[in-house]
Amino acid sequence: MSTTAGRATGQPDEKGRRGAFSSRRVFILAAIGSAVGLGNIWRFPYVAYENGGGAFVLPYLVALLTAGIPFLLLDYAIGHRHRGSAPLSFARLRRGTEGLGWWQVGICFVIATYYAAVIAWALRYTFFSLDEAWGADPEGFFFGEFLRAGDVEVTADVVPGVLVPLVLVWLAVLVIMALGVQRGIGATSLVLIPVLVLAFAALVVQALLLPGAAAGLDALFTPDWSALTSAPVWAAAFGQIFFSLSIGFGIMITYASYVGRREDMIGSGLVVGFSNSSFELLAGIGVFAALGFMAQAGGVAVGEVASDGIGLAFIAFPTIISQAPAGALLGVLFFGSLVIAGITSLVSVIEVVISAVRDKLDTSRRTATLVVGVPAAVLSLVLFSTTSGIYVLDVVDHFVNQYGILVVALVSMLVVAWALRALTGLSEHLNVHGRPRVGAGWRVLTSLVAPVGLTIVLVFALRDDLAAPYEGYPGWLLLGFGWLLVVALPLVGFLLARLPWRAGTHLDGPPPGSDPAAPLHATPTTDPTPRNRPVTGHDEGGLR
Amino acid sequence: MSTAAIVMMVVAMIVIWGGLGLTIASLLRHGAVENRAEEPRRNR
């Protein structure tokens, strides 16, 4: 089998063709933007509260240090060493594993379609906050007046109130994507991440000043030490870390491929991992301070108002906004934060698909953006701006997360660690410029601890879904938009892997010019083998 | 707030936010070392 598709000479500058982040700082902010998403704000606080409160800190940290960060570094090593989208990186790792990359691409495509819808809801609620449009019944308003959700069925009845913001979200995202890696994703992250941190910090301060905030924090942080002996609590910690860090489904592989070859990927990974957890802690404090206020205002215990996900954002928080002094400001900060966190995550999800299409077909950035973005946007509008959108969204989200991301991450990890035995080479790559160095400990965590952690999470999810239909939805909905979807994604992935690569694509291991130990201003050598020929005459020395 | 809750909140803040501070400091320090190590090669 030919390992270099087509011509091997005269390739355009690889970095210029694919795009690159201009500095380590931009990469870190983009990676934080990807990791910090809706789940940090609306999932972590409740998961922590439900699983031991303050005691949850221990399993959470164990999961972060033994599975989350090691797995993050694995993604970084694969993308940074092989300098390609997920399919190209896997193909360069071993030709037969390319399908894993396309499986990840498929998952990202599906996630993008519904993730945009939630951002559209949050965008609309940012403006609803100004005049508390939900009135005295936030729940009735959300499901009735806003989403117009009827019976559980799939309809084509479009809801204009969802359609318009959804179109705006897609337009904004496609413009960002068309601008490219640095001018689009990088510049957006450079602006939005500091804005997000400032906006959420302001929200936390406002929430802490509300009466009852201390009761909310008391509920969140009071430790239940017996939880530490509970297997589901540990599974929840591993699940939270895993879903929160954007690992295992191509995002970090893609982003790492845009980083200068001499950057410290280990140090960068540690910063991204701890930044993500830092934001989660901030979110926990802000959300539970606000819930404490809500509980006190309603004369009930915090446990009775605590919730997560859509219930927290679109039902509990509107209630809080209606009751709190300067509630409109609180609402704009909360929903504005959701929009910003969502946009920076959505951009990273879409980039996985665009990057793969560009690598495979050698198209321009704008063409790839249209080829990927328009179908994704149309599908998103057709499925999720209708009166049945919330049901389809809920099912797709559950199954793609539990059995899409989890399974592909687990399979990828096992293939890289055990079938290809690539961890030693990857750790050597990370160690050239990375500090602290990774060694046998990292390899054990990545090949044993993280897979075992993910397997436990998967087993608990399967147990729940086999015991009872998810959320009581009808079987046809769970089958069509759940089980069949998650089975179809790997099949489509391995079919796409059979398509030929663009002419000149290097598929035999790391591409020329990717060696992090090579001199900065290496000039092309006379060595005739492509593997030893640097792609660029200049390099990333000035990028830091 | 109960004493146990305050203690756990402070512990979480110190470990997670402190961990972030340490990792940023480590990255900056290592980056500076790398830059200094590169200078002779660039000036050669």
Interface residues (C-beta under 8 A of the other chain):
Chain A: R24 G53 G54 A55 V57 L61 A214 A215 L217 D218 L220 F221 T222 P223 R262 D264 G267 S268 L270 V271 G273 F274 S275 S277 S278 L281 I285 H433 R435 P436 P519 L520 H521 G541 R544
Chain B: M1 S2 A4 A5 I6 V7 M8 M9 V11 A12 M13 V15 I16 W17 G19 L20 T23 I24 S26 L27 H30 G31 E34 N35 E38 R41 R42
